[in-house]
Amino acid sequence: MFFLAALTLGFLGSFHCVGMCGPIALTIPVKRTSQLSIFTGSLIYNAGRVTTYAAMGTLFGLLGQGFVMAGWQSFLSLTLGSLILILLFVPKIKFINKSNGILMMLLGKIKSNISQLFGQNTKEALFFIGVLNGLLPCGLVYLGIAGSIATGNAFSGALFMVGFGLGTIPAMMTLTVIRDFISIKFRENIRKAVPVFVGIMALLLILRGLNLGIPYVSPEAKVSHKTGVIVQQVCHKI
């Protein structure tokens, strides 16, 4: 259920990614000697992005696992779902304050390293451009991170973010095709659909935290006889 949600989020969000990351995708230093070389270069670049997302998913899934061990998974799901809804209806809230010198310094360092890699015409450079691009601020990535935390498991968190990354690949790899053959009106309609799906995902998180006994959607929490911790029986199935 949540892996499918991650794929859908990535696919719908990829139209946003085209606008935000499109300039990088269009100018990455791929060898343009043939369609195959362009495809291969784009695939390597996107593999770098997905690798970063997987690492994030592992890290934040592990964080979520700590909440599960403490018996706070229901609280966590309810909190994350509610927070996403708040951010959805109050879009002016920003994740990064420009007055925060440390974050801006790190962001500047990432951009500087990306610029240096653009001067190298190698497969390794393409991969690490993707890796660093995955670290750039993005509201949809933050939503994916929230989903990975809610899985309550390092592996499941990684799987969730991999699903998100894979969902973005079709649009990113066919960027020129999308630009030339899909109308602006169609892209605008897709963009409008993103908040709707974000809201659905937030509601899924809230339902998950309510422990209604619905398999995969809102599994019932039970107490582990070994640890005494409250866990959701199918929280690892995504």
One Martini backbone bead per residue (centre of mass of N, CA, C, O) as a GRO file, in nm:
protein
  238
    1MET     BB    1   0.061   0.060  -0.025
    2PHE     BB    2   0.307   0.257   0.034
    3PHE     BB    3   0.463   0.196  -0.225
    4LEU     BB    4   0.243   0.297  -0.416
    5ALA     BB    5   0.237   0.580  -0.297
    6ALA     BB    6   0.532   0.647  -0.370
    7LEU     BB    7   0.509   0.615  -0.676
    8THR     BB    8   0.283   0.825  -0.716
    9LEU     BB    9   0.427   1.062  -0.590
   10GLY     BB   10   0.666   1.058  -0.787
   11PHE     BB   11   0.508   1.091  -1.050
   12LEU     BB   12   0.351   1.351  -0.986
   13GLY     BB   13   0.610   1.506  -0.881
   14SER     BB   14   0.779   1.508  -1.151
   15PHE     BB   15   0.648   1.769  -1.265
   16HIS     BB   16   0.790   1.937  -1.053
   17CYS     BB   17   1.082   1.842  -1.112
   18VAL     BB   18   1.101   1.959  -1.395
   19GLY     BB   19   1.103   2.254  -1.288
   20MET     BB   20   1.338   2.227  -1.070
   21CYS     BB   21   1.545   1.993  -1.220
   22GLY     BB   22   1.550   2.031  -1.530
   23PRO     BB   23   1.809   2.200  -1.583
   24ILE     BB   24   1.996   1.971  -1.494
   25ALA     BB   25   1.892   1.741  -1.683
   26LEU     BB   26   1.956   1.909  -1.953
   27THR     BB   27   2.287   1.963  -1.861
   28ILE     BB   28   2.409   1.709  -1.835
   29PRO     BB   29   2.725   1.539  -1.908
   30VAL     BB   30   2.642   1.381  -2.169
   31LYS     BB   31   2.682   1.165  -2.421
   32ARG     BB   32   2.582   1.266  -2.771
   33THR     BB   33   2.639   1.019  -2.986
   34SER     BB   34   2.368   0.879  -2.877
   35GLN     BB   35   2.079   0.754  -2.754
   36LEU     BB   36   2.219   0.552  -2.562
   37SER     BB   37   2.408   0.753  -2.415
   38ILE     BB   38   2.184   0.932  -2.308
   39PHE     BB   39   2.030   0.715  -2.153
   40THR     BB   40   2.263   0.619  -1.973
   41GLY     BB   41   2.327   0.891  -1.839
   42SER     BB   42   2.045   0.934  -1.718
   43LEU     BB   43   2.041   0.674  -1.549
   44ILE     BB   44   2.284   0.741  -1.370
   45TYR     BB   45   2.175   1.001  -1.249
   46ASN     BB   46   1.912   0.870  -1.127
   47ALA     BB   47   2.062   0.665  -0.951
   48GLY     BB   48   2.177   0.878  -0.761
   49ARG     BB   49   1.911   0.980  -0.647
   50VAL     BB   50   1.803   0.707  -0.539
   51THR     BB   51   2.036   0.657  -0.345
   52THR     BB   52   1.975   0.895  -0.161
   53TYR     BB   53   1.686   0.812  -0.089
   54ALA     BB   54   1.762   0.541   0.040
   55ALA     BB   55   1.936   0.659   0.265
   56MET     BB   56   1.715   0.829   0.389
   57GLY     BB   57   1.516   0.597   0.444
   58THR     BB   58   1.697   0.445   0.638
   59LEU     BB   59   1.740   0.666   0.849
   60PHE     BB   60   1.428   0.738   0.899
   61GLY     BB   61   1.336   0.450   0.953
   62LEU     BB   62   1.511   0.419   1.207
   63LEU     BB   63   1.372   0.643   1.359
   64GLY     BB   64   1.091   0.507   1.352
   65GLN     BB   65   1.181   0.253   1.508
   66GLY     BB   66   1.214   0.401   1.777
   67PHE     BB   67   0.910   0.461   1.807
   68VAL     BB   68   0.818   0.169   1.809
   69MET     BB   69   0.984   0.074   2.060
   70ALA     BB   70   0.822   0.303   2.235
   71GLY     BB   71   0.509   0.298   2.132
   72TRP     BB   72   0.470   0.562   1.899
   73GLN     BB   73   0.344   0.505   1.613
   74SER     BB   74   0.062   0.627   1.624
   75PHE     BB   75   0.153   0.911   1.698
   76LEU     BB   76   0.333   0.952   1.452
   77SER     BB   77   0.119   0.922   1.228
   78LEU     BB   78  -0.068   1.146   1.328
   79THR     BB   79   0.140   1.376   1.321
   80LEU     BB   80   0.230   1.360   1.024
   81GLY     BB   81  -0.049   1.386   0.894
   82SER     BB   82  -0.120   1.660   1.024
   83LEU     BB   83   0.126   1.819   0.922
   84ILE     BB   84   0.070   1.786   0.620
   85LEU     BB   85  -0.204   1.929   0.623
   86ILE     BB   86  -0.101   2.199   0.724
   87LEU     BB   87   0.103   2.246   0.487
   88LEU     BB   88  -0.115   2.231   0.264
   89PHE     BB   89  -0.291   2.486   0.389
   90VAL     BB   90   0.013   2.622   0.463
   91PRO     BB   91   0.240   2.697   0.217
   92LYS     BB   92   0.427   2.932   0.352
   93ILE     BB   93   0.578   2.728   0.486
   94LYS     BB   94   0.920   2.684   0.561
   95PHE     BB   95   1.210   2.479   0.584
   96ILE     BB   96   1.401   2.723   0.495
   97ASN     BB   97   1.594   2.966   0.641
   98LYS     BB   98   1.792   3.219   0.519
   99SER     BB   99   1.913   3.287   0.816
  100ASN     BB  100   2.044   3.005   0.805
  101GLY     BB  101   2.373   2.961   0.775
  102ILE     BB  102   2.427   2.653   0.775
  103LEU     BB  103   2.228   2.565   0.553
  104MET     BB  104   2.334   2.761   0.333
  105MET     BB  105   2.620   2.647   0.331
  106LEU     BB  106   2.548   2.358   0.248
  107LEU     BB  107   2.399   2.435  -0.012
  108GLY     BB  108   2.642   2.577  -0.144
  109LYS     BB  109   2.825   2.325  -0.147
  110ILE     BB  110   2.652   2.148  -0.326
  111LYS     BB  111   2.644   2.339  -0.573
  112SER     BB  112   2.950   2.351  -0.612
  113ASN     BB  113   2.994   2.046  -0.665
  114ILE     BB  114   2.810   2.030  -0.911
  115SER     BB  115   2.968   2.230  -1.087
  116GLN     BB  116   3.231   2.063  -1.094
  117LEU     BB  117   3.104   1.802  -1.223
  118PHE     BB  118   3.024   1.940  -1.497
  119GLY     BB  119   3.339   1.935  -1.594
  120GLN     BB  120   3.281   1.623  -1.613
  121ASN     BB  121   3.301   1.336  -1.853
  122THR     BB  122   3.155   1.111  -1.648
  123LYS     BB  123   2.991   0.862  -1.486
  124GLU     BB  124   3.061   0.947  -1.198
  125ALA     BB  125   2.961   1.239  -1.221
  126LEU     BB  126   2.666   1.172  -1.281
  127PHE     BB  127   2.609   1.021  -1.020
  128PHE     BB  128   2.693   1.261  -0.818
  129ILE     BB  129   2.489   1.460  -0.918
  130GLY     BB  130   2.248   1.292  -0.824
  131VAL     BB  131   2.322   1.270  -0.528
  132LEU     BB  132   2.322   1.583  -0.473
  133ASN     BB  133   2.039   1.647  -0.583
  134GLY     BB  134   1.895   1.477  -0.352
  135LEU     BB  135   1.980   1.716  -0.129
  136LEU     BB  136   1.794   1.911  -0.224
  137PRO     BB  137   1.544   2.107  -0.168
  138CYS     BB  138   1.215   1.935  -0.113
  139GLY     BB  139   0.891   1.887  -0.039
  140LEU     BB  140   0.852   1.593  -0.152
  141VAL     BB  141   1.086   1.468  -0.001
  142TYR     BB  142   0.976   1.529   0.280
  143LEU     BB  143   0.731   1.349   0.243
  144GLY     BB  144   0.890   1.090   0.201
  145ILE     BB  145   1.024   1.096   0.479
  146ALA     BB  146   0.765   1.074   0.640
  147GLY     BB  147   0.695   0.794   0.527
  148SER     BB  148   0.955   0.647   0.628
  149ILE     BB  149   0.902   0.691   0.926
  150ALA     BB  150   0.616   0.547   0.933
  151THR     BB  151   0.721   0.253   0.884
  152GLY     BB  152   0.931   0.165   1.122
  153ASN     BB  153   1.174   0.093   0.906
  154ALA     BB  154   1.462   0.079   0.737
  155PHE     BB  155   1.384  -0.089   0.488
  156SER     BB  156   1.104   0.042   0.434
  157GLY     BB  157   1.214   0.327   0.406
  158ALA     BB  158   1.390   0.268   0.159
  159LEU     BB  159   1.161   0.157  -0.020
  160PHE     BB  160   0.993   0.411  -0.025
  161MET     BB  161   1.216   0.599  -0.158
  162VAL     BB  162   1.256   0.427  -0.406
  163GLY     BB  163   0.970   0.456  -0.509
  164PHE     BB  164   0.981   0.758  -0.539
  165GLY     BB  165   1.222   0.767  -0.737
  166LEU     BB  166   1.099   0.584  -0.960
  167GLY     BB  167   0.854   0.776  -1.016
  168THR     BB  168   1.045   1.014  -1.141
  169ILE     BB  169   1.193   0.894  -1.395
  170PRO     BB  170   1.016   0.911  -1.650
  171ALA     BB  171   1.013   1.224  -1.669
  172MET     BB  172   1.324   1.276  -1.645
  173MET     BB  173   1.403   1.086  -1.902
  174THR     BB  174   1.156   1.248  -2.081
  175LEU     BB  175   1.179   1.560  -2.090
  176THR     BB  176   1.172   1.639  -2.393
  177VAL     BB  177   0.907   1.501  -2.458
  178ILE     BB  178   0.728   1.650  -2.262
  179ARG     BB  179   0.788   1.935  -2.371
  180ASP     BB  180   0.686   1.872  -2.680
  181PHE     BB  181   0.396   1.681  -2.626
  182ILE     BB  182   0.299   1.821  -2.363
  183SER     BB  183   0.086   2.019  -2.245
  184ILE     BB  184   0.042   2.275  -2.032
  185LYS     BB  185  -0.239   2.190  -1.930
  186PHE     BB  186  -0.163   1.905  -1.841
  187ARG     BB  187   0.059   1.987  -1.637
  188GLU     BB  188  -0.132   2.158  -1.463
  189ASN     BB  189  -0.320   1.924  -1.380
  190ILE     BB  190  -0.102   1.759  -1.238
  191ARG     BB  191  -0.020   1.975  -1.035
  192LYS     BB  192  -0.309   1.980  -0.901
  193ALA     BB  193  -0.296   1.670  -0.804
  194VAL     BB  194  -0.081   1.666  -0.582
  195PRO     BB  195  -0.237   1.776  -0.328
  196VAL     BB  196  -0.443   1.548  -0.327
  197PHE     BB  197  -0.243   1.316  -0.273
  198VAL     BB  198  -0.119   1.432  -0.019
  199GLY     BB  199  -0.384   1.420   0.140
  200ILE     BB  200  -0.422   1.113   0.119
  201MET     BB  201  -0.158   1.039   0.263
  202ALA     BB  202  -0.227   1.178   0.529
  203LEU     BB  203  -0.480   1.003   0.584
  204LEU     BB  204  -0.328   0.733   0.594
  205LEU     BB  205  -0.160   0.804   0.842
  206ILE     BB  206  -0.399   0.852   1.030
  207LEU     BB  207  -0.527   0.573   0.998
  208ARG     BB  208  -0.280   0.417   1.101
  209GLY     BB  209  -0.299   0.556   1.395
  210LEU     BB  210  -0.603   0.439   1.473
  211ASN     BB  211  -0.636   0.130   1.476
  212LEU     BB  212  -0.891  -0.025   1.295
  213GLY     BB  213  -0.815  -0.316   1.153
  214ILE     BB  214  -0.698  -0.249   0.864
  215PRO     BB  215  -0.540  -0.390   0.633
  216TYR     BB  216  -0.250  -0.188   0.563
  217VAL     BB  217  -0.399   0.083   0.658
  218SER     BB  218  -0.519   0.000   0.982
  219PRO     BB  219  -0.358  -0.153   1.194
  220GLU     BB  220  -0.355  -0.333   1.475
  221ALA     BB  221  -0.257  -0.282   1.791
  222LYS     BB  222  -0.008  -0.466   1.979
  223VAL     BB  223   0.127  -0.647   2.235
  224SER     BB  224   0.432  -0.746   2.315
  225HIS     BB  225   0.542  -1.022   2.502
  226LYS     BB  226   0.852  -0.950   2.507
  227THR     BB  227   0.839  -0.608   2.549
  228GLY     BB  228   0.552  -0.441   2.579
  229VAL     BB  229   0.517  -0.325   2.300
  230ILE     BB  230   0.352  -0.130   2.078
  231VAL     BB  231   0.232  -0.280   1.775
  232GLN     BB  232   0.212  -0.328   1.427
  233GLN     BB  233   0.162  -0.618   1.254
  234VAL     BB  234   0.187  -0.472   0.936
  235CYS     BB  235   0.418  -0.242   0.915
  236HIS     BB  236   0.621  -0.406   0.707
  237LYS     BB  237   0.392  -0.386   0.495
  238ILE     BB  238   0.415  -0.211   0.161
   0.00000   0.00000   0.00000
